Every structure is written in C-alpha cells, then in structure tokens.
C-alpha cells in the first residue's frame, strides 16, 4: 500500500512538471519543415536540423542537410551545435 501511495504522489507532483516542460517547444509540421528547408536552400532562413537517432539509422535514412547528434551523446557532441545560442535548432 505504501508503494502505491508513493507512486501516486510522485505522479501527481512530477507529471505536471514534465508536461509543462514540453510547452517550451514549438511543434514543426512536415509541411512547415519542407517550406523551411526550401527557404534555407534559397538562402532566406538559417537553422540547424538535428537527427537525434542512432548513427546507424542516420546513415540509412535522414533528411538531407541534417546533422546527427544521438540523444544519448548530446553532452559529448554539443559543440556540433555551434556558438550561436540564438540559432533555431529543429530536432527529429
């Protein structure tokens, strides 16, 4: 019974925080990304497109112009994001 109470309390306290964290990010639709990629190719906009999947998956299929930073290696590969802290970064 004590485990159930602790689990329920943890869910009540931490789940809203996790949901709130997602509100900081905008969702980019497929069509929006297609337009953004076309705009980037035309020199109208600049952003960094990051594939966060494993390197094997990245090599097999990735969006052209994206870079690979697997989510489990972000700390070691953060320098690939560049120095510009205001640059738009889109991850998939």
PyMOL Python script that loads the backbone (N, CA, C, O; Angstrom):
from pymol import cmd

cmd.read_pdbstr("""\
ATOM      1  N   UNK A   1       0.817  -1.191   0.000  1.00  0.00           N
ATOM      2  CA  UNK A   1       0.000   0.000   0.000  1.00  0.00           C
ATOM      3  C   UNK A   1       0.862   1.257   0.000  1.00  0.00           C
ATOM      4  O   UNK A   1       0.552   2.237  -0.677  1.00  0.00           O
ATOM      5  N   UNK A   2       1.946   1.213   0.767  1.00  0.00           N
ATOM      6  CA  UNK A   2       2.832   2.377   0.859  1.00  0.00           C
ATOM      7  C   UNK A   2       3.464   2.691  -0.498  1.00  0.00           C
ATOM      8  O   UNK A   2       3.626   3.861  -0.846  1.00  0.00           O
ATOM      9  N   UNK A   3       3.822   1.655  -1.269  1.00  0.00           N
ATOM     10  CA  UNK A   3       4.394   1.855  -2.598  1.00  0.00           C
ATOM     11  C   UNK A   3       3.398   2.536  -3.520  1.00  0.00           C
ATOM     12  O   UNK A   3       3.772   3.415  -4.296  1.00  0.00           O
ATOM     13  N   UNK A   4       2.143   2.143  -3.444  1.00  0.00           N
ATOM     14  CA  UNK A   4       1.106   2.743  -4.283  1.00  0.00           C
ATOM     15  C   UNK A   4       0.944   4.216  -3.951  1.00  0.00           C
ATOM     16  O   UNK A   4       0.822   5.048  -4.851  1.00  0.00           O
ATOM     17  N   UNK A   5       0.942   4.546  -2.659  1.00  0.00           N
ATOM     18  CA  UNK A   5       0.803   5.943  -2.236  1.00  0.00           C
ATOM     19  C   UNK A   5       2.004   6.754  -2.718  1.00  0.00           C
ATOM     20  O   UNK A   5       1.830   7.866  -3.217  1.00  0.00           O
ATOM     21  N   UNK A   6       3.205   6.224  -2.580  1.00  0.00           N
ATOM     22  CA  UNK A   6       4.406   6.932  -3.032  1.00  0.00           C
ATOM     23  C   UNK A   6       4.389   7.135  -4.542  1.00  0.00           C
ATOM     24  O   UNK A   6       4.724   8.213  -5.034  1.00  0.00           O
ATOM     25  N   UNK A   7       4.001   6.105  -5.265  1.00  0.00           N
ATOM     26  CA  UNK A   7       3.934   6.202  -6.726  1.00  0.00           C
ATOM     27  C   UNK A   7       2.908   7.244  -7.157  1.00  0.00           C
ATOM     28  O   UNK A   7       3.176   8.066  -8.034  1.00  0.00           O
ATOM     29  N   UNK A   8       1.736   7.204  -6.535  1.00  0.00           N
ATOM     30  CA  UNK A   8       0.683   8.167  -6.862  1.00  0.00           C
ATOM     31  C   UNK A   8       1.126   9.580  -6.544  1.00  0.00           C
ATOM     32  O   UNK A   8       0.901  10.494  -7.338  1.00  0.00           O
ATOM     33  N   UNK A   9       1.744   9.769  -5.410  1.00  0.00           N
ATOM     34  CA  UNK A   9       2.240  11.094  -5.029  1.00  0.00           C
ATOM     35  C   UNK A   9       3.295  11.584  -6.009  1.00  0.00           C
ATOM     36  O   UNK A   9       3.296  12.758  -6.382  1.00  0.00           O
ATOM     37  N   UNK A  10       4.190  10.703  -6.427  1.00  0.00           N
ATOM     38  CA  UNK A  10       5.221  11.084  -7.400  1.00  0.00           C
ATOM     39  C   UNK A  10       4.587  11.491  -8.725  1.00  0.00           C
ATOM     40  O   UNK A  10       5.015  12.470  -9.337  1.00  0.00           O
ATOM     41  N   UNK A  11       3.589  10.765  -9.171  1.00  0.00           N
ATOM     42  CA  UNK A  11       2.910  11.100 -10.419  1.00  0.00           C
ATOM     43  C   UNK A  11       2.218  12.457 -10.319  1.00  0.00           C
ATOM     44  O   UNK A  11       2.267  13.257 -11.253  1.00  0.00           O
ATOM     45  N   UNK A  12       1.584  12.705  -9.200  1.00  0.00           N
ATOM     46  CA  UNK A  12       0.882  13.981  -9.012  1.00  0.00           C
ATOM     47  C   UNK A  12       1.875  15.146  -9.005  1.00  0.00           C
ATOM     48  O   UNK A  12       1.590  16.209  -9.556  1.00  0.00           O
ATOM     49  N   UNK A  13       3.018  14.951  -8.391  1.00  0.00           N
ATOM     50  CA  UNK A  13       3.993  16.030  -8.273  1.00  0.00           C
ATOM     51  C   UNK A  13       4.825  16.246  -9.531  1.00  0.00           C
ATOM     52  O   UNK A  13       5.095  17.393  -9.888  1.00  0.00           O
ATOM     53  N   UNK A  14       5.237  15.184 -10.212  1.00  0.00           N
ATOM     54  CA  UNK A  14       6.203  15.309 -11.293  1.00  0.00           C
ATOM     55  C   UNK A  14       5.605  15.300 -12.693  1.00  0.00           C
ATOM     56  O   UNK A  14       6.203  15.872 -13.604  1.00  0.00           O
ATOM     57  N   UNK A  15       4.471  14.685 -12.896  1.00  0.00           N
ATOM     58  CA  UNK A  15       3.879  14.651 -14.222  1.00  0.00           C
ATOM     59  C   UNK A  15       3.539  16.043 -14.748  1.00  0.00           C
ATOM     60  O   UNK A  15       3.846  16.331 -15.905  1.00  0.00           O
ATOM     61  N   UNK A  16       2.918  16.923 -13.955  1.00  0.00           N
ATOM     62  CA  UNK A  16       2.659  18.272 -14.476  1.00  0.00           C
ATOM     63  C   UNK A  16       3.934  19.007 -14.870  1.00  0.00           C
ATOM     64  O   UNK A  16       3.923  19.775 -15.832  1.00  0.00           O
ATOM     65  N   UNK A  17       5.025  18.791 -14.154  1.00  0.00           N
ATOM     66  CA  UNK A  17       6.294  19.444 -14.490  1.00  0.00           C
ATOM     67  C   UNK A  17       6.802  18.956 -15.838  1.00  0.00           C
ATOM     68  O   UNK A  17       7.323  19.746 -16.624  1.00  0.00           O
ATOM     69  N   UNK A  18       6.657  17.671 -16.112  1.00  0.00           N
ATOM     70  CA  UNK A  18       7.103  17.130 -17.402  1.00  0.00           C
ATOM     71  C   UNK A  18       6.257  17.678 -18.538  1.00  0.00           C
ATOM     72  O   UNK A  18       6.783  18.009 -19.600  1.00  0.00           O
ATOM     73  N   UNK A  19       4.963  17.775 -18.327  1.00  0.00           N
ATOM     74  CA  UNK A  19       4.079  18.312 -19.356  1.00  0.00           C
ATOM     75  C   UNK A  19       4.375  19.785 -19.585  1.00  0.00           C
ATOM     76  O   UNK A  19       4.387  20.245 -20.727  1.00  0.00           O
ATOM     77  N   UNK A  20       4.612  20.525 -18.521  1.00  0.00           N
ATOM     78  CA  UNK A  20       4.930  21.946 -18.633  1.00  0.00           C
ATOM     79  C   UNK A  20       6.223  22.149 -19.419  1.00  0.00           C
ATOM     80  O   UNK A  20       6.336  23.108 -20.183  1.00  0.00           O
ATOM     81  N   UNK A  21       7.188  21.266 -19.243  1.00  0.00           N
ATOM     82  CA  UNK A  21       8.463  21.397 -19.956  1.00  0.00           C
ATOM     83  C   UNK A  21       8.267  21.317 -21.459  1.00  0.00           C
ATOM     84  O   UNK A  21       8.975  21.996 -22.204  1.00  0.00           O
ATOM     85  N   UNK A  22       7.330  20.510 -21.922  1.00  0.00           N
ATOM     86  CA  UNK A  22       7.079  20.386 -23.349  1.00  0.00           C
ATOM     87  C   UNK A  22       6.459  21.641 -23.938  1.00  0.00           C
ATOM     88  O   UNK A  22       6.565  21.864 -25.144  1.00  0.00           O
ATOM     89  N   UNK A  23       5.823  22.458 -23.132  1.00  0.00           N
ATOM     90  CA  UNK A  23       5.203  23.680 -23.617  1.00  0.00           C
ATOM     91  C   UNK A  23       6.232  24.707 -24.076  1.00  0.00           C
ATOM     92  O   UNK A  23       5.876  25.670 -24.756  1.00  0.00           O
ATOM     93  N   UNK A  24       7.483  24.524 -23.721  1.00  0.00           N
ATOM     94  CA  UNK A  24       8.529  25.468 -24.113  1.00  0.00           C
ATOM     95  C   UNK A  24       8.902  25.324 -25.575  1.00  0.00           C
ATOM     96  O   UNK A  24       9.564  26.200 -26.133  1.00  0.00           O
ATOM     97  N   UNK A  25       8.490  24.240 -26.202  1.00  0.00           N
ATOM     98  CA  UNK A  25       8.918  23.945 -27.553  1.00  0.00           C
ATOM     99  C   UNK A  25       7.748  24.006 -28.518  1.00  0.00           C
ATOM    100  O   UNK A  25       6.631  23.611 -28.185  1.00  0.00           O
ATOM    101  N   UNK A  26       8.015  24.502 -29.709  1.00  0.00           N
ATOM    102  CA  UNK A  26       7.014  24.515 -30.764  1.00  0.00           C
ATOM    103  C   UNK A  26       7.135  23.234 -31.580  1.00  0.00           C
ATOM    104  O   UNK A  26       8.235  22.717 -31.778  1.00  0.00           O
ATOM    105  N   UNK A  27       6.021  22.736 -32.043  1.00  0.00           N
ATOM    106  CA  UNK A  27       5.997  21.575 -32.917  1.00  0.00           C
ATOM    107  C   UNK A  27       6.031  22.076 -34.360  1.00  0.00           C
ATOM    108  O   UNK A  27       5.259  22.959 -34.735  1.00  0.00           O
ATOM    109  N   UNK A  28       6.925  21.512 -35.163  1.00  0.00           N
ATOM    110  CA  UNK A  28       7.028  21.866 -36.578  1.00  0.00           C
ATOM    111  C   UNK A  28       6.412  20.727 -37.377  1.00  0.00           C
ATOM    112  O   UNK A  28       6.824  19.575 -37.246  1.00  0.00           O
ATOM    113  N   UNK A  29       5.434  21.048 -38.197  1.00  0.00           N
ATOM    114  CA  UNK A  29       4.792  20.014 -39.005  1.00  0.00           C
ATOM    115  C   UNK A  29       5.681  19.654 -40.192  1.00  0.00           C
ATOM    116  O   UNK A  29       6.648  20.352 -40.496  1.00  0.00           O
ATOM    117  N   UNK A  30       5.339  18.567 -40.847  1.00  0.00           N
ATOM    118  CA  UNK A  30       6.088  18.135 -42.021  1.00  0.00           C
ATOM    119  C   UNK A  30       6.067  19.197 -43.106  1.00  0.00           C
ATOM    120  O   UNK A  30       7.094  19.492 -43.717  1.00  0.00           O
ATOM    121  N   UNK A  31       4.900  19.766 -43.343  1.00  0.00           N
ATOM    122  CA  UNK A  31       4.794  20.807 -44.376  1.00  0.00           C
ATOM    123  C   UNK A  31       5.603  22.046 -44.004  1.00  0.00           C
ATOM    124  O   UNK A  31       6.252  22.645 -44.861  1.00  0.00           O
ATOM    125  N   UNK A  32       5.565  22.429 -42.738  1.00  0.00           N
ATOM    126  CA  UNK A  32       6.360  23.585 -42.298  1.00  0.00           C
ATOM    127  C   UNK A  32       7.845  23.316 -42.493  1.00  0.00           C
ATOM    128  O   UNK A  32       8.586  24.199 -42.924  1.00  0.00           O
ATOM    129  N   UNK A  33       8.282  22.098 -42.176  1.00  0.00           N
ATOM    130  CA  UNK A  33       9.694  21.762 -42.346  1.00  0.00           C
ATOM    131  C   UNK A  33      10.080  21.754 -43.820  1.00  0.00           C
ATOM    132  O   UNK A  33      11.162  22.219 -44.178  1.00  0.00           O
ATOM    133  N   UNK A  34       9.219  21.237 -44.667  1.00  0.00           N
ATOM    134  CA  UNK A  34       9.502  21.271 -46.113  1.00  0.00           C
ATOM    135  C   UNK A  34       9.704  22.704 -46.592  1.00  0.00           C
ATOM    136  O   UNK A  34      10.631  22.987 -47.351  1.00  0.00           O
ATOM    137  N   UNK A  35       8.835  23.602 -46.148  1.00  0.00           N
ATOM    138  CA  UNK A  35       8.953  25.006 -46.535  1.00  0.00           C
ATOM    139  C   UNK A  35      10.230  25.623 -45.961  1.00  0.00           C
ATOM    140  O   UNK A  35      10.915  26.390 -46.636  1.00  0.00           O
ATOM    141  N   UNK A  36      10.534  25.288 -44.738  1.00  0.00           N
ATOM    142  CA  UNK A  36      11.749  25.815 -44.104  1.00  0.00           C
ATOM    143  C   UNK A  36      12.996  25.324 -44.838  1.00  0.00           C
ATOM    144  O   UNK A  36      13.945  26.084 -45.030  1.00  0.00           O
ATOM    145  N   UNK A  37      12.993  24.052 -45.250  1.00  0.00           N
ATOM    146  CA  UNK A  37      14.136  23.519 -45.991  1.00  0.00           C
ATOM    147  C   UNK A  37      14.278  24.215 -47.342  1.00  0.00           C
ATOM    148  O   UNK A  37      15.390  24.497 -47.786  1.00  0.00           O
ATOM    149  N   UNK A  38      13.149  24.489 -47.990  1.00  0.00           N
ATOM    150  CA  UNK A  38      13.189  25.213 -49.272  1.00  0.00           C
ATOM    151  C   UNK A  38      13.703  26.633 -49.054  1.00  0.00           C
ATOM    152  O   UNK A  38      14.507  27.134 -49.841  1.00  0.00           O
ATOM    153  N   UNK A  39      13.243  27.277 -47.990  1.00  0.00           N
ATOM    154  CA  UNK A  39      13.712  28.628 -47.677  1.00  0.00           C
ATOM    155  C   UNK A  39      15.201  28.632 -47.345  1.00  0.00           C
ATOM    156  O   UNK A  39      15.922  29.556 -47.720  1.00  0.00           O
ATOM    157  N   UNK A  40      15.656  27.604 -46.647  1.00  0.00           N
ATOM    158  CA  UNK A  40      17.086  27.516 -46.315  1.00  0.00           C
ATOM    159  C   UNK A  40      17.911  27.336 -47.582  1.00  0.00           C
ATOM    160  O   UNK A  40      18.970  27.947 -47.725  1.00  0.00           O
ATOM    161  N   UNK A  41      17.433  26.501 -48.503  1.00  0.00           N
ATOM    162  CA  UNK A  41      18.142  26.278 -49.765  1.00  0.00           C
ATOM    163  C   UNK A  41      18.203  27.560 -50.592  1.00  0.00           C
ATOM    164  O   UNK A  41      19.160  27.784 -51.333  1.00  0.00           O
ATOM    165  N   UNK A  42      17.176  28.400 -50.461  1.00  0.00           N
ATOM    166  CA  UNK A  42      17.132  29.665 -51.204  1.00  0.00           C
ATOM    167  C   UNK A  42      17.864  30.787 -50.471  1.00  0.00           C
ATOM    168  O   UNK A  42      17.936  31.912 -50.966  1.00  0.00           O
ATOM    169  N   UNK A  43      18.407  30.482 -49.292  1.00  0.00           N
ATOM    170  CA  UNK A  43      19.142  31.488 -48.530  1.00  0.00           C
ATOM    171  C   UNK A  43      18.260  32.464 -47.764  1.00  0.00           C
ATOM    172  O   UNK A  43      18.732  33.510 -47.318  1.00  0.00           O
ATOM    173  N   UNK A  44      16.988  32.132 -47.610  1.00  0.00           N
ATOM    174  CA  UNK A  44      16.057  33.028 -46.922  1.00  0.00           C
ATOM    175  C   UNK A  44      16.072  32.863 -45.408  1.00  0.00           C
ATOM    176  O   UNK A  44      15.721  33.791 -44.680  1.00  0.00           O
ATOM    177  N   UNK A  45      16.470  31.707 -44.934  1.00  0.00           N
ATOM    178  CA  UNK A  45      16.477  31.436 -43.499  1.00  0.00           C
ATOM    179  C   UNK A  45      17.631  30.513 -43.166  1.00  0.00           C
ATOM    180  O   UNK A  45      18.202  29.872 -44.049  1.00  0.00           O
ATOM    181  N   UNK A  46      17.967  30.448 -41.901  1.00  0.00           N
ATOM    182  CA  UNK A  46      19.042  29.569 -41.455  1.00  0.00           C
ATOM    183  C   UNK A  46      18.595  28.882 -40.168  1.00  0.00           C
ATOM    184  O   UNK A  46      18.074  29.524 -39.256  1.00  0.00           O
ATOM    185  N   UNK A  47      18.801  27.602 -40.111  1.00  0.00           N
ATOM    186  CA  UNK A  47      18.508  26.823 -38.907  1.00  0.00           C
ATOM    187  C   UNK A  47      19.340  25.556 -38.950  1.00  0.00           C
ATOM    188  O   UNK A  47      19.904  25.199 -39.984  1.00  0.00           O
ATOM    189  N   UNK A  48      19.405  24.892 -37.825  1.00  0.00           N
ATOM    190  CA  UNK A  48      20.148  23.646 -37.714  1.00  0.00           C
ATOM    191  C   UNK A  48      19.142  22.517 -37.552  1.00  0.00           C
ATOM    192  O   UNK A  48      18.288  22.563 -36.666  1.00  0.00           O
ATOM    193  N   UNK A  49      19.241  21.512 -38.402  1.00  0.00           N
ATOM    194  CA  UNK A  49      18.352  20.357 -38.354  1.00  0.00           C
ATOM    195  C   UNK A  49      19.138  19.183 -37.778  1.00  0.00           C
ATOM    196  O   UNK A  49      20.133  18.747 -38.359  1.00  0.00           O
ATOM    197  N   UNK A  50      18.685  18.675 -36.635  1.00  0.00           N
ATOM    198  CA  UNK A  50      19.427  17.649 -35.904  1.00  0.00           C
ATOM    199  C   UNK A  50      18.623  16.357 -35.849  1.00  0.00           C
ATOM    200  O   UNK A  50      17.499  16.331 -35.349  1.00  0.00           O
ATOM    201  N   UNK A  51      19.215  15.289 -36.369  1.00  0.00           N
ATOM    202  CA  UNK A  51      18.659  13.947 -36.266  1.00  0.00           C
ATOM    203  C   UNK A  51      19.177  13.379 -34.952  1.00  0.00           C
ATOM    204  O   UNK A  51      20.386  13.223 -34.778  1.00  0.00           O
ATOM    205  N   UNK A  52      18.274  13.068 -34.026  1.00  0.00           N
ATOM    206  CA  UNK A  52      18.694  12.611 -32.700  1.00  0.00           C
ATOM    207  C   UNK A  52      18.652  11.096 -32.546  1.00  0.00           C
ATOM    208  O   UNK A  52      18.731  10.575 -31.434  1.00  0.00           O
ATOM    209  N   UNK A  53      18.529  10.395 -33.661  1.00  0.00           N
ATOM    210  CA  UNK A  53      18.505   8.936 -33.613  1.00  0.00           C
ATOM    211  C   UNK A  53      19.921   8.364 -33.675  1.00  0.00           C
ATOM    212  O   UNK A  53      20.888   9.104 -33.859  1.00  0.00           O
ATOM    213  N   UNK A  54      20.035   7.074 -33.524  1.00  0.00           N
ATOM    214  CA  UNK A  54      21.321   6.389 -33.559  1.00  0.00           C
ATOM    215  C   UNK A  54      22.029   6.623 -34.895  1.00  0.00           C
ATOM    216  O   UNK A  54      21.374   6.821 -35.918  1.00  0.00           O
ATOM    217  N   UNK A  55      23.340   6.603 -34.890  1.00  0.00           N
ATOM    218  CA  UNK A  55      24.131   6.860 -36.091  1.00  0.00           C
ATOM    219  C   UNK A  55      23.810   5.881 -37.225  1.00  0.00           C
ATOM    220  O   UNK A  55      23.821   6.265 -38.395  1.00  0.00           O
ATOM    221  N   UNK A  56      23.532   4.645 -36.893  1.00  0.00           N
ATOM    222  CA  UNK A  56      23.211   3.645 -37.921  1.00  0.00           C
ATOM    223  C   UNK A  56      21.926   4.042 -38.655  1.00  0.00           C
ATOM    224  O   UNK A  56      21.849   3.943 -39.880  1.00  0.00           O
ATOM    225  N   UNK A  57      20.939   4.484 -37.912  1.00  0.00           N
ATOM    226  CA  UNK A  57      19.683   4.923 -38.527  1.00  0.00           C
ATOM    227  C   UNK A  57      19.924   6.186 -39.338  1.00  0.00           C
ATOM    228  O   UNK A  57      19.382   6.331 -40.433  1.00  0.00           O
ATOM    229  N   UNK A  58      20.731   7.100 -38.812  1.00  0.00           N
ATOM    230  CA  UNK A  58      21.050   8.337 -39.523  1.00  0.00           C
ATOM    231  C   UNK A  58      21.686   8.037 -40.883  1.00  0.00           C
ATOM    232  O   UNK A  58      21.321   8.637 -41.894  1.00  0.00           O
ATOM    233  N   UNK A  59      22.637   7.107 -40.895  1.00  0.00           N
ATOM    234  CA  UNK A  59      23.309   6.776 -42.166  1.00  0.00           C
ATOM    235  C   UNK A  59      22.352   6.128 -43.158  1.00  0.00           C
ATOM    236  O   UNK A  59      22.482   6.313 -44.369  1.00  0.00           O
ATOM    237  N   UNK A  60      21.393   5.371 -42.641  1.00  0.00           N
ATOM    238  CA  UNK A  60      20.450   4.669 -43.514  1.00  0.00           C
ATOM    239  C   UNK A  60      19.387   5.611 -44.086  1.00  0.00           C
ATOM    240  O   UNK A  60      19.077   5.558 -45.276  1.00  0.00           O
ATOM    241  N   UNK A  61      18.843   6.460 -43.241  1.00  0.00           N
ATOM    242  CA  UNK A  61      17.794   7.372 -43.716  1.00  0.00           C
ATOM    243  C   UNK A  61      17.761   8.614 -42.835  1.00  0.00           C
ATOM    244  O   UNK A  61      17.514   8.538 -41.632  1.00  0.00           O
ATOM    245  N   UNK A  62      18.012   9.734 -43.449  1.00  0.00           N
ATOM    246  CA  UNK A  62      17.949  11.006 -42.739  1.00  0.00           C
ATOM    247  C   UNK A  62      17.551  12.093 -43.718  1.00  0.00           C
ATOM    248  O   UNK A  62      17.631  11.914 -44.934  1.00  0.00           O
ATOM    249  N   UNK A  63      17.129  13.200 -43.187  1.00  0.00           N
ATOM    250  CA  UNK A  63      16.755  14.332 -44.028  1.00  0.00           C
ATOM    251  C   UNK A  63      18.040  14.988 -44.522  1.00  0.00           C
ATOM    252  O   UNK A  63      18.904  15.324 -43.711  1.00  0.00           O
ATOM    253  N   UNK A  64      18.186  15.178 -45.830  1.00  0.00           N
ATOM    254  CA  UNK A  64      19.394  15.830 -46.353  1.00  0.00           C
ATOM    255  C   UNK A  64      19.618  17.192 -45.699  1.00  0.00           C
ATOM    256  O   UNK A  64      18.687  17.985 -45.547  1.00  0.00           O
ATOM    257  N   UNK A  65      20.845  17.444 -45.322  1.00  0.00           N
ATOM    258  CA  UNK A  65      21.193  18.704 -44.669  1.00  0.00           C
ATOM    259  C   UNK A  65      21.113  18.650 -43.154  1.00  0.00           C
ATOM    260  O   UNK A  65      21.393  19.641 -42.480  1.00  0.00           O
ATOM    261  N   UNK A  66      20.731  17.493 -42.612  1.00  0.00           N
ATOM    262  CA  UNK A  66      20.672  17.363 -41.157  1.00  0.00           C
ATOM    263  C   UNK A  66      22.009  16.849 -40.642  1.00  0.00           C
ATOM    264  O   UNK A  66      22.793  16.251 -41.379  1.00  0.00           O
ATOM    265  N   UNK A  67      22.247  17.097 -39.362  1.00  0.00           N
ATOM    266  CA  UNK A  67      23.435  16.538 -38.714  1.00  0.00           C
ATOM    267  C   UNK A  67      22.954  15.516 -37.694  1.00  0.00           C
ATOM    268  O   UNK A  67      21.797  15.542 -37.276  1.00  0.00           O
ATOM    269  N   UNK A  68      23.844  14.621 -37.300  1.00  0.00           N
ATOM    270  CA  UNK A  68      23.479  13.568 -36.365  1.00  0.00           C
ATOM    271  C   UNK A  68      24.093  13.838 -35.005  1.00  0.00           C
ATOM    272  O   UNK A  68      25.313  13.914 -34.862  1.00  0.00           O
ATOM    273  N   UNK A  69      23.234  13.981 -34.013  1.00  0.00           N
ATOM    274  CA  UNK A  69      23.655  14.045 -32.614  1.00  0.00           C
ATOM    275  C   UNK A  69      22.699  13.135 -31.848  1.00  0.00           C
ATOM    276  O   UNK A  69      21.624  13.575 -31.441  1.00  0.00           O
ATOM    277  N   UNK A  70      23.077  11.867 -31.647  1.00  0.00           N
ATOM    278  CA  UNK A  70      22.188  10.947 -30.938  1.00  0.00           C
ATOM    279  C   UNK A  70      21.859  11.495 -29.550  1.00  0.00           C
ATOM    280  O   UNK A  70      22.724  12.056 -28.877  1.00  0.00           O
ATOM    281  N   UNK A  71      20.616  11.332 -29.130  1.00  0.00           N
ATOM    282  CA  UNK A  71      20.169  11.909 -27.863  1.00  0.00           C
ATOM    283  C   UNK A  71      21.017  11.426 -26.695  1.00  0.00           C
ATOM    284  O   UNK A  71      21.179  12.152 -25.714  1.00  0.00           O
ATOM    285  N   UNK A  72      21.557  10.225 -26.780  1.00  0.00           N
ATOM    286  CA  UNK A  72      22.355   9.689 -25.672  1.00  0.00           C
ATOM    287  C   UNK A  72      23.784  10.242 -25.658  1.00  0.00           C
ATOM    288  O   UNK A  72      24.541   9.965 -24.728  1.00  0.00           O
ATOM    289  N   UNK A  73      24.162  11.029 -26.690  1.00  0.00           N
ATOM    290  CA  UNK A  73      25.521  11.572 -26.758  1.00  0.00           C
ATOM    291  C   UNK A  73      25.529  13.100 -26.865  1.00  0.00           C
ATOM    292  O   UNK A  73      26.530  13.687 -27.276  1.00  0.00           O
ATOM    293  N   UNK A  74      24.428  13.738 -26.501  1.00  0.00           N
ATOM    294  CA  UNK A  74      24.329  15.192 -26.632  1.00  0.00           C
ATOM    295  C   UNK A  74      25.441  15.891 -25.855  1.00  0.00           C
ATOM    296  O   UNK A  74      26.042  16.838 -26.362  1.00  0.00           O
ATOM    297  N   UNK A  75      25.719  15.448 -24.656  1.00  0.00           N
ATOM    298  CA  UNK A  75      26.752  16.103 -23.845  1.00  0.00           C
ATOM    299  C   UNK A  75      28.118  16.058 -24.531  1.00  0.00           C
ATOM    300  O   UNK A  75      28.866  17.034 -24.481  1.00  0.00           O
ATOM    301  N   UNK A  76      28.449  14.940 -25.167  1.00  0.00           N
ATOM    302  CA  UNK A  76      29.748  14.807 -25.821  1.00  0.00           C
ATOM    303  C   UNK A  76      29.796  15.515 -27.172  1.00  0.00           C
ATOM    304  O   UNK A  76      30.881  15.857 -27.644  1.00  0.00           O
ATOM    305  N   UNK A  77      28.655  15.738 -27.799  1.00  0.00           N
ATOM    306  CA  UNK A  77      28.637  16.282 -29.155  1.00  0.00           C
ATOM    307  C   UNK A  77      28.010  17.678 -29.243  1.00  0.00           C
ATOM    308  O   UNK A  77      27.730  18.161 -30.340  1.00  0.00           O
ATOM    309  N   UNK A  78      27.794  18.312 -28.119  1.00  0.00           N
ATOM    310  CA  UNK A  78      27.124  19.618 -28.103  1.00  0.00           C
ATOM    311  C   UNK A  78      27.870  20.672 -28.910  1.00  0.00           C
ATOM    312  O   UNK A  78      27.256  21.625 -29.390  1.00  0.00           O
ATOM    313  N   UNK A  79      29.169  20.520 -29.067  1.00  0.00           N
ATOM    314  CA  UNK A  79      29.946  21.503 -29.832  1.00  0.00           C
ATOM    315  C   UNK A  79      29.520  21.547 -31.302  1.00  0.00           C
ATOM    316  O   UNK A  79      29.769  22.540 -31.986  1.00  0.00           O
ATOM    317  N   UNK A  80      28.888  20.491 -31.789  1.00  0.00           N
ATOM    318  CA  UNK A  80      28.414  20.475 -33.188  1.00  0.00           C
ATOM    319  C   UNK A  80      27.251  21.437 -33.410  1.00  0.00           C
ATOM    320  O   UNK A  80      26.901  21.740 -34.551  1.00  0.00           O
ATOM    321  N   UNK A  81      26.649  21.917 -32.313  1.00  0.00           N
ATOM    322  CA  UNK A  81      25.532  22.848 -32.425  1.00  0.00           C
ATOM    323  C   UNK A  81      25.991  24.264 -32.757  1.00  0.00           C
ATOM    324  O   UNK A  81      25.182  25.099 -33.161  1.00  0.00           O
ATOM    325  N   UNK A  82      27.270  24.537 -32.591  1.00  0.00           N
ATOM    326  CA  UNK A  82      27.800  25.850 -32.928  1.00  0.00           C
ATOM    327  C   UNK A  82      27.781  26.807 -31.750  1.00  0.00           C
ATOM    328  O   UNK A  82      27.315  26.476 -30.660  1.00  0.00           O
ATOM    329  N   UNK A  83      28.295  27.993 -31.995  1.00  0.00           N
ATOM    330  CA  UNK A  83      28.427  29.008 -30.952  1.00  0.00           C
ATOM    331  C   UNK A  83      27.199  29.899 -30.831  1.00  0.00           C
ATOM    332  O   UNK A  83      26.956  30.473 -29.770  1.00  0.00           O
ATOM    333  N   UNK A  84      26.426  30.023 -31.895  1.00  0.00           N
ATOM    334  CA  UNK A  84      25.276  30.931 -31.924  1.00  0.00           C
ATOM    335  C   UNK A  84      24.148  30.378 -31.060  1.00  0.00           C
ATOM    336  O   UNK A  84      23.467  29.432 -31.458  1.00  0.00           O
ATOM    337  N   UNK A  85      23.948  30.960 -29.887  1.00  0.00           N
ATOM    338  CA  UNK A  85      22.930  30.488 -28.948  1.00  0.00           C
ATOM    339  C   UNK A  85      21.515  30.881 -29.376  1.00  0.00           C
ATOM    340  O   UNK A  85      20.543  30.364 -28.825  1.00  0.00           O
ATOM    341  N   UNK A  86      21.385  31.781 -30.345  1.00  0.00           N
ATOM    342  CA  UNK A  86      20.078  32.215 -30.814  1.00  0.00           C
ATOM    343  C   UNK A  86      19.632  31.503 -32.086  1.00  0.00           C
ATOM    344  O   UNK A  86      18.527  31.741 -32.574  1.00  0.00           O
ATOM    345  N   UNK A  87      20.475  30.639 -32.623  1.00  0.00           N
ATOM    346  CA  UNK A  87      20.133  29.932 -33.865  1.00  0.00           C
ATOM    347  C   UNK A  87      19.012  28.932 -33.608  1.00  0.00           C
ATOM    348  O   UNK A  87      19.008  28.230 -32.597  1.00  0.00           O
ATOM    349  N   UNK A  88      18.080  28.878 -34.521  1.00  0.00           N
ATOM    350  CA  UNK A  88      16.976  27.937 -34.426  1.00  0.00           C
ATOM    351  C   UNK A  88      17.514  26.518 -34.617  1.00  0.00           C
ATOM    352  O   UNK A  88      18.254  26.245 -35.562  1.00  0.00           O
ATOM    353  N   UNK A  89      17.132  25.625 -33.712  1.00  0.00           N
ATOM    354  CA  UNK A  89      17.510  24.213 -33.802  1.00  0.00           C
ATOM    355  C   UNK A  89      16.237  23.392 -33.848  1.00  0.00           C
ATOM    356  O   UNK A  89      15.376  23.515 -32.977  1.00  0.00           O
ATOM    357  N   UNK A  90      16.121  22.555 -34.867  1.00  0.00           N
ATOM    358  CA  UNK A  90      14.981  21.653 -35.002  1.00  0.00           C
ATOM    359  C   UNK A  90      15.511  20.239 -34.876  1.00  0.00           C
ATOM    360  O   UNK A  90      16.429  19.847 -35.597  1.00  0.00           O
ATOM    361  N   UNK A  91      14.938  19.475 -33.964  1.00  0.00           N
ATOM    362  CA  UNK A  91      15.366  18.094 -33.774  1.00  0.00           C
ATOM    363  C   UNK A  91      14.260  17.138 -34.219  1.00  0.00           C
ATOM    364  O   UNK A  91      13.067  17.425 -34.120  1.00  0.00           O
ATOM    365  N   UNK A  92      14.710  16.011 -34.703  1.00  0.00           N
ATOM    366  CA  UNK A  92      13.760  14.942 -35.034  1.00  0.00           C
ATOM    367  C   UNK A  92      14.397  13.622 -34.756  1.00  0.00           C
ATOM    368  O   UNK A  92      13.775  12.580 -34.963  1.00  0.00           O
TER     369      UNK A  92
END
""", "prot")
cmd.dss("prot")
cmd.show_as("cartoon", "prot")
cmd.util.cbc("prot")
cmd.orient("prot")
